[in-house]
Amino acid sequence: MITEEVYYWQIQWAGRWMTTFTRFTEQAIRKEHPEAIRIEGSRQVCITPETPSERNQARSSLRSNTPDVRYNLTSRA
C-alpha cells in the first residue's frame, strides 16, 4: 500500500496568513508556499491500496471509523 501523510497548513496569501481548506503533503505545499507552517494535530494518513487483496482489506478497514486514516479506493493500480 502507498501511504502519504497530509496536513492542514498556514500559508501567506495576499500578504495575510491563512489556513488551507484542504490537507496537503509537505512536498506538494512547498512547491508554491515554501514558507508554509504545518498545523500540528491535523495529520491524516492517506492509504492507497495497490493490489486486489489490499483493496479488500481496506474496504473491511473502512468500518473501523478512524478519522486520521483515509483509504483512497478510487485509483486502480
N, C-alpha and C positions, 0 to 999 in steps of 0.2 A: 504494500500500500504506500502511496505517496502522501506524506504529511507536510502541511505548511502551518506555521504559526502566524496568525493575523491579529492586529491590534487596532484600536482607535488611536488617532494621533492628533497632537496640537500642531497646527501649521500657521505660517504667516500668509495671509491672503488680503490683498489690497491694503497693506500696512497695518492690519489688525491680526491678532491671534484668534484662531477659531479651532474648534474640534471637528474632525472629519465625521461625516454621517455614515460612512462605510468603513469597515475594517480593511487594512492593507498589510501586506508583508513589508518587512523593512526594506527589502530590495526594491520593491515597487514604489514606495513612498519617497525613497531617497533620490529617485530619478528626477522628480520635479521639485521636491522640497527637502534639500539637504539639511535644513535647519529643524526639521520635524522632531518633536518630542513625543515619545511613546507614553500613552496613558496606562499606568500600572493598574492591574486588575481588570483590564479589558481583553485579555488574551483569549483567543479561541483557536482550537486546533481544527483545521480542515483536513479531512482524510478522504482521499480518492482511491477507491479500490481498483486494482489493475486486472484481476482475474475473476472469472465467474464465481469461484468459491469465496473470494474476498467480498464480492458484491452480496452474496447470500449472507455472509457473516455480518456485513454492515447493515443489511435490512433487518436482521434479528436484533442488532445492537441499537437500532433506532428506538426501540421500545424502552430503553434504559433511561431516556429523558435526561441526558446530561447537557446542560446549557453551554458548557465550554468546549464541546466537541460537536463538529458538524460534518456529516457524511455527504460527499458530493457524488451522488449516484447518477448524474445526468451524462457524464462523459463515458464513452465506450472505448476501452483500450483495444 
